[in-house]
Amino acid sequence: MDYSDTFATTDADGFEGVEKRLEVAFTPVDMESDTQDGLRLLSRPQISSLLELAGCTIVSELHNEHVDSYILSESSLFVYRHRIILKTCGRTQVLQCVSLLLNYASGLSLKPCFCRYTHGSFLFPLKQPFPHSWFEVEVQCLDSFFGYMDTEAHSLDGEHGQPAWYVYCAAADGYGTSIADHGPLCTLEIGMTFLSRDFTRHFFNESGRQTGSAMTEVSCISKIFPSSFVLDDFAFTPCGYSMNAIDREALSTIHVTPEDTWSYGSFEAVWRSSHSLGDSWQKLVETVISIFRPLRAVLSLHEEAPSSRASSCPNPSGYVCNSTKRKEMQHGTVVTFQAFHRSLARQKKVKDIIRDTTEYPASCEALFPSPHEHSAEGA
């Protein structure tokens, strides 16, 4: 069964901006075998071998005392002492590197204790290589590595009841104790489709002379981050942009695919509960969406220790939330998913935006059927 949503793009030459995100946490086999650096002891050839299996390469890197950050030819990689996050776009095969990753970790006397795999609905689902064309097959692949843990998989519906976010989790016994020992993580992911041309025009680089730092400034992406974050940005030729930012253990990453018909942007932030982002993430969402100005946005917040504060986001200015889902996972973590579209009330207003301005390509109009068309479909 094809799990793509109704609005999947069919352009034959389109680039898939929607990323597949794999996160695996590890724990020492025993206390005597634990090392100060853990996964950060992986050599550069070992990391390159992992990425070769996934189908990408390193183009830039940044390091601090907590994490090694890599911008890839297709998105990003972050390596912590006991955790690795690999996020790849295009037609990469991120799950192909899991076996080798587990083998390398075993050589460092580490065993997996948690896995989370997520992605939104692909724009070109049928062009994804095995096993990524169907979520059910991805789950089977993940279960072959982590099925001995407590596992669960969910598809969360967005607008019109169509699947829009996919999440797989596996947690070993005692993972909750590990969370308490190290402090809970929060992960915010935002996927944005059909970005404003006023924003995407900054990410074309046919001459090859544009720099990532210049794109960061002129697009106002630099305004997103507190001064404590150190940024590493990269301009692709002829177009495209990636940025990683780190502040102690906290990270953020942004990726932009600017071509009209399949423009896509993503934002991610990961922080411990003690970081200042924990108190300002809802304002962060507002800022990101106001800069990218997409026609559609989906948001996922994964909390290892849900707080008493609201874990859903108020509507960003000029947007309507058309779906909110909250899923409590077996191992105690919570995923909150929201889907937004631009316009305050009627979808006709979005059509007016497309027809009467040059902010979005005309092809976007098909994404927003008139209210009458929806009534006919539901009859």
C-alpha positions as CSV (number, residue, x, y, z in Angstrom):
1,M,0.0,0.0,0.0
2,D,1.4,3.4,-1.0
3,Y,1.3,5.7,2.0
4,S,1.9,9.0,0.2
5,D,-0.6,11.7,0.8
6,T,-3.1,13.0,-1.8
7,F,-0.9,16.0,-2.6
8,A,2.4,14.1,-3.5
9,T,4.2,15.7,-6.3
10,T,4.7,13.8,-9.6
11,D,7.3,15.9,-11.4
12,A,9.8,13.4,-13.0
13,D,12.9,15.5,-12.2
14,G,12.0,16.7,-8.7
15,F,14.4,16.5,-5.8
16,E,13.1,14.9,-2.6
17,G,13.6,17.4,0.2
18,V,11.8,15.5,2.9
19,E,14.4,13.9,5.1
20,K,14.5,10.5,6.8
21,R,15.8,10.9,10.3
22,L,17.5,8.0,12.2
23,E,18.5,8.4,15.9
24,V,20.1,5.6,17.8
25,A,21.2,5.8,21.5
26,F,23.7,3.4,23.0
27,T,24.8,2.3,26.5
28,P,28.0,0.6,27.6
29,V,28.0,-3.1,27.6
30,D,29.4,-2.8,31.2
31,M,30.8,0.0,33.3
32,E,34.3,-1.2,32.9
33,S,34.2,-0.9,29.1
34,D,32.8,2.7,29.1
35,T,35.0,5.3,27.6
36,Q,35.0,9.1,27.7
37,D,34.4,9.5,24.0
38,G,32.2,6.5,23.0
39,L,31.0,6.9,19.5
40,R,33.2,9.9,18.9
41,L,36.1,7.4,18.7
42,L,34.7,6.3,15.3
43,S,37.4,7.1,12.7
44,R,36.8,9.3,9.7
45,P,37.0,6.2,7.4
46,Q,34.4,4.4,9.5
47,I,32.1,7.4,9.4
48,S,32.6,7.7,5.6
49,S,31.8,4.0,5.2
50,L,28.5,4.5,7.0
51,L,27.6,7.4,4.9
52,E,28.6,5.6,1.7
53,L,26.0,3.0,2.5
54,A,23.4,5.7,3.0
55,G,24.4,7.4,-0.2
56,C,25.9,10.7,1.0
57,T,29.3,12.3,1.9
58,I,30.6,15.0,4.3
59,V,31.0,18.5,2.9
60,S,31.6,20.5,6.1
61,E,32.1,19.9,9.8
62,L,32.0,21.6,13.3
63,H,33.0,20.2,16.7
64,N,32.7,21.1,20.4
65,E,33.3,19.2,23.6
66,H,29.9,17.4,23.3
67,V,29.2,16.7,19.7
68,D,30.7,16.3,16.2
69,S,28.5,18.0,13.6
70,Y,28.7,17.2,9.9
71,I,26.9,18.8,7.0
72,L,26.4,16.2,4.3
73,S,25.8,16.2,0.6
74,E,22.2,15.2,1.6
75,S,21.5,16.8,5.0
76,S,23.3,16.2,8.4
77,L,25.0,13.9,10.8
78,F,25.6,14.5,14.6
79,V,27.7,12.2,16.7
80,Y,27.6,12.3,20.5
81,R,29.3,10.0,23.0
82,H,26.4,7.7,23.2
83,R,24.0,8.9,20.5
84,I,24.1,9.3,16.7
85,I,21.6,11.3,14.6
86,L,21.6,10.8,10.8
87,K,19.2,12.9,8.7
88,T,19.3,12.4,4.9
89,C,17.1,13.7,2.0
90,G,16.9,12.8,-1.7
91,R,17.0,9.1,-2.6
92,T,19.3,8.2,0.2
93,Q,19.0,4.8,2.0
94,V,19.6,5.7,5.6
95,L,18.5,2.3,6.9
96,Q,21.2,0.5,4.9
97,C,23.9,1.7,7.3
98,V,22.3,0.4,10.5
99,S,24.0,-3.0,10.5
100,L,27.4,-1.5,10.1
101,L,26.7,1.1,12.7
102,L,25.7,-1.5,15.3
103,N,28.9,-3.5,14.3
104,Y,31.1,-0.4,14.9
105,A,29.4,0.4,18.2
106,S,29.9,-3.2,19.4
107,G,33.6,-2.8,18.7
108,L,33.5,0.2,21.1
109,S,31.7,-2.0,23.7
110,L,28.4,-0.2,23.2
111,K,24.9,-1.7,22.7
112,P,21.8,0.1,21.4
113,C,19.2,1.1,24.0
114,F,16.9,3.3,21.9
115,C,16.0,4.0,18.3
116,R,13.7,6.5,16.8
117,Y,13.1,6.9,13.0
118,T,10.9,9.6,11.6
119,H,9.9,11.3,8.4
120,G,7.1,13.2,6.8
121,S,5.2,12.3,3.7
122,F,7.5,12.2,0.7
123,L,6.9,14.4,-2.2
124,F,8.0,11.6,-4.5
125,P,7.2,8.4,-2.6
126,L,7.4,6.0,-5.4
127,K,10.9,7.1,-6.4
128,Q,12.3,6.2,-3.0
129,P,14.6,3.2,-3.1
130,F,14.1,0.1,-1.0
131,P,13.0,0.0,1.8
132,H,11.7,3.6,1.8
133,S,8.7,3.6,-0.5
134,W,6.4,2.0,2.1
135,F,6.5,2.7,5.8
136,E,5.4,-0.9,6.6
137,V,8.6,-2.1,4.9
138,E,10.7,0.4,6.8
139,V,9.2,-0.9,10.0
140,Q,10.1,-4.5,9.0
141,C,13.7,-3.4,8.3
142,L,14.0,-1.6,11.6
143,D,12.4,-4.5,13.5
144,S,15.1,-6.8,12.1
145,F,17.7,-4.8,14.1
146,F,15.7,-3.6,17.1
147,G,12.7,-6.0,17.3
148,Y,14.0,-7.5,20.6
149,M,13.2,-4.2,22.3
150,D,9.8,-2.7,23.0
151,T,8.8,-1.3,19.6
152,E,5.9,0.6,18.1
153,A,5.2,2.4,14.9
154,H,2.6,5.1,14.1
155,S,1.4,7.1,11.1
156,L,-0.1,10.4,12.2
157,D,-2.8,12.1,10.0
158,G,-2.6,15.6,8.7
159,E,-5.0,17.6,6.6
160,H,-8.1,15.7,5.3
161,G,-7.1,12.5,7.2
162,Q,-4.1,11.8,5.1
163,P,-0.9,10.4,6.7
164,A,1.6,13.1,7.2
165,W,4.1,12.0,9.8
166,Y,5.7,8.6,10.5
167,V,7.4,7.6,13.7
168,Y,9.1,4.3,14.8
169,C,10.4,3.9,18.3
170,A,12.3,1.0,20.0
171,A,13.4,1.2,23.6
172,A,15.2,-1.4,25.7
173,D,14.3,-2.2,29.3
174,G,15.6,0.5,31.6
175,Y,15.7,3.3,29.0
176,G,13.6,5.4,31.3
177,T,16.3,5.2,34.0
178,S,18.8,6.3,31.5
179,I,16.7,9.4,30.7
180,A,16.6,10.2,34.4
181,D,20.3,9.9,34.7
182,H,21.3,12.1,31.8
183,G,18.4,14.5,31.6
184,P,15.5,14.2,29.1
185,L,15.8,15.3,25.5
186,C,13.3,17.3,23.5
187,T,13.4,17.1,19.7
188,L,11.5,19.6,17.5
189,E,11.1,18.9,13.8
190,I,9.4,21.2,11.3
191,G,8.8,20.3,7.6
192,M,7.6,23.0,5.3
193,T,6.4,22.6,1.7
194,F,5.9,25.2,-1.0
195,L,8.0,28.0,0.4
196,S,7.6,31.7,-0.4
197,R,9.6,32.8,-3.4
198,D,10.7,35.8,-1.4
199,F,12.6,33.3,0.8
200,T,13.8,30.7,-1.7
201,R,15.3,33.3,-4.1
202,H,18.3,33.6,-1.7
203,F,19.3,29.9,-2.2
204,F,20.3,29.8,-5.9
205,N,24.0,29.7,-6.6
206,E,24.6,28.9,-10.3
207,S,27.9,30.8,-10.3
208,G,29.2,28.9,-7.3
209,R,30.4,32.2,-5.8
210,Q,27.6,32.5,-3.2
211,T,28.6,31.4,0.4
212,G,26.6,29.7,3.0
213,S,27.2,32.5,5.5
214,A,25.8,35.1,3.0
215,M,22.7,33.0,2.5
216,T,22.3,32.7,6.3
217,E,22.3,36.5,6.7
218,V,20.3,37.6,3.7
219,S,17.5,35.1,4.3
220,C,17.2,36.1,8.0
221,I,18.0,32.6,9.1
222,S,20.6,34.1,11.4
223,K,17.8,35.7,13.4
224,I,16.5,32.3,14.5
225,F,19.4,31.5,16.8
226,P,20.6,32.8,20.2
227,S,24.2,34.1,20.1
228,S,25.4,31.1,22.1
229,F,24.9,28.9,19.0
230,V,27.9,28.4,16.6
231,L,26.8,28.0,13.0
232,D,28.2,26.0,10.1
233,D,26.5,26.8,6.8
234,F,27.0,25.6,3.3
235,A,25.8,26.8,-0.1
236,F,25.3,24.1,-2.8
237,T,25.7,24.6,-6.5
238,P,23.5,25.4,-8.5
239,C,21.1,25.7,-5.6
240,G,20.3,24.5,-2.1
241,Y,21.4,25.3,1.5
242,S,22.3,23.4,4.7
243,M,23.2,24.7,8.1
244,N,24.1,23.0,11.4
245,A,24.3,24.9,14.7
246,I,25.5,23.7,18.1
247,D,25.5,25.1,21.6
248,R,27.0,22.6,24.1
249,E,24.8,19.5,23.7
250,A,22.0,21.4,21.9
251,L,21.8,21.3,18.1
252,S,19.8,22.7,15.3
253,T,19.8,22.0,11.6
254,I,18.2,23.7,8.6
255,H,17.9,22.5,5.0
256,V,16.4,24.3,2.0
257,T,15.4,22.9,-1.4
258,P,14.4,26.1,-3.3
259,E,13.1,24.9,-6.7
260,D,9.6,26.2,-7.3
261,T,7.6,23.0,-8.0
262,W,9.0,21.1,-5.0
263,S,10.4,23.7,-2.7
264,Y,10.9,22.3,0.8
265,G,12.5,23.5,4.0
266,S,13.2,21.7,7.3
267,F,14.1,22.9,10.7
268,E,15.2,20.8,13.7
269,A,16.3,21.5,17.2
270,V,17.4,19.1,19.9
271,W,18.0,20.2,23.5
272,R,18.1,18.9,27.1
273,S,15.4,20.1,29.4
274,S,17.8,22.5,31.1
275,H,18.6,24.4,27.9
276,S,16.9,27.8,27.3
277,L,15.2,26.4,24.2
278,G,12.9,24.5,26.5
279,D,11.2,27.7,27.5
280,S,11.0,29.3,24.1
281,W,10.4,26.6,21.5
282,Q,6.9,27.8,20.7
283,K,8.3,31.3,19.9
284,L,11.0,29.5,17.9
285,V,8.3,27.8,15.7
286,E,6.7,31.2,15.1
287,T,10.0,32.7,14.0
288,V,10.9,29.8,11.7
289,I,7.6,29.8,9.9
290,S,7.5,33.6,9.6
291,I,10.9,33.4,7.8
292,F,10.2,30.4,5.5
293,R,6.5,31.4,4.8
294,P,5.4,28.0,3.5
295,L,1.9,27.1,2.3
296,R,2.0,24.0,4.5
297,A,4.0,23.1,7.6
298,V,4.0,20.0,9.8
299,L,5.5,20.0,13.3
300,S,6.6,17.1,15.6
301,L,7.7,17.5,19.2
302,H,9.2,14.4,20.8
303,E,9.6,14.8,24.6
304,E,11.4,12.2,26.7
305,A,9.9,13.7,29.9
306,P,6.7,15.6,29.1
307,S,6.5,18.8,31.1
308,S,3.4,20.3,32.6
309,R,3.7,23.1,30.0
310,A,1.6,22.9,26.9
311,S,3.3,20.7,24.3
312,S,1.3,21.9,21.4
313,C,2.0,25.1,19.5
314,P,-0.4,28.0,19.1
315,N,-1.2,28.8,15.5
316,P,1.7,30.8,13.9
317,S,0.5,34.2,12.7
318,G,-1.4,33.8,9.4
319,Y,-1.8,30.0,9.7
320,V,-4.5,27.5,10.7
321,C,-3.9,24.2,12.5
322,N,-5.9,21.5,10.8
323,S,-4.6,18.5,12.8
324,T,-3.2,17.9,16.3
325,K,-2.3,14.5,17.5
326,R,-0.6,13.4,20.7
327,K,0.8,9.9,21.0
328,E,2.1,8.5,24.3
329,M,4.7,5.9,23.6
330,Q,5.1,2.7,25.6
331,H,8.4,3.7,27.1
332,G,7.0,7.0,28.5
333,T,8.0,9.5,25.9
334,V,5.4,11.6,24.0
335,V,5.1,12.7,20.4
336,T,2.9,15.7,19.6
337,F,2.2,16.3,15.9
338,Q,0.5,19.3,14.3
339,A,-0.2,20.3,10.7
340,F,-0.7,23.9,9.6
341,H,-1.7,25.6,6.4
342,R,-1.5,29.3,5.4
343,S,-4.7,31.4,5.5
344,L,-6.9,32.4,8.4
345,A,-10.2,30.8,7.4
346,R,-11.0,29.5,3.9
347,Q,-8.8,27.7,1.4
348,K,-10.1,30.0,-1.2
349,K,-8.0,32.7,0.4
350,V,-4.9,30.6,-0.2
351,K,-5.9,30.3,-3.9
352,D,-6.1,34.1,-4.0
353,I,-2.6,34.3,-2.6
354,I,-1.4,32.0,-5.4
355,R,-3.3,33.7,-8.2
356,D,-2.9,37.3,-7.3
357,T,0.8,37.4,-6.3
358,T,4.1,35.8,-7.5
359,E,5.0,34.6,-4.1
360,Y,4.1,31.0,-4.9
361,P,4.1,29.1,-8.3
362,A,0.8,28.6,-10.0
363,S,1.1,24.8,-9.6
364,C,0.5,25.1,-5.9
365,E,-3.2,26.0,-6.6
366,A,-4.0,22.3,-7.1
367,L,-3.1,21.7,-3.4
368,F,-6.1,23.7,-2.2
369,P,-9.4,22.5,-3.6
370,S,-12.3,24.8,-3.1
371,P,-14.8,24.2,-0.2
372,H,-17.3,22.9,-2.8
373,E,-14.9,20.3,-4.0
374,H,-14.3,19.1,-0.5
375,S,-18.1,18.9,0.0
376,A,-18.4,16.7,-3.1
377,E,-15.6,14.4,-1.9
378,G,-17.2,13.9,1.5
379,A,-20.7,13.4,0.1
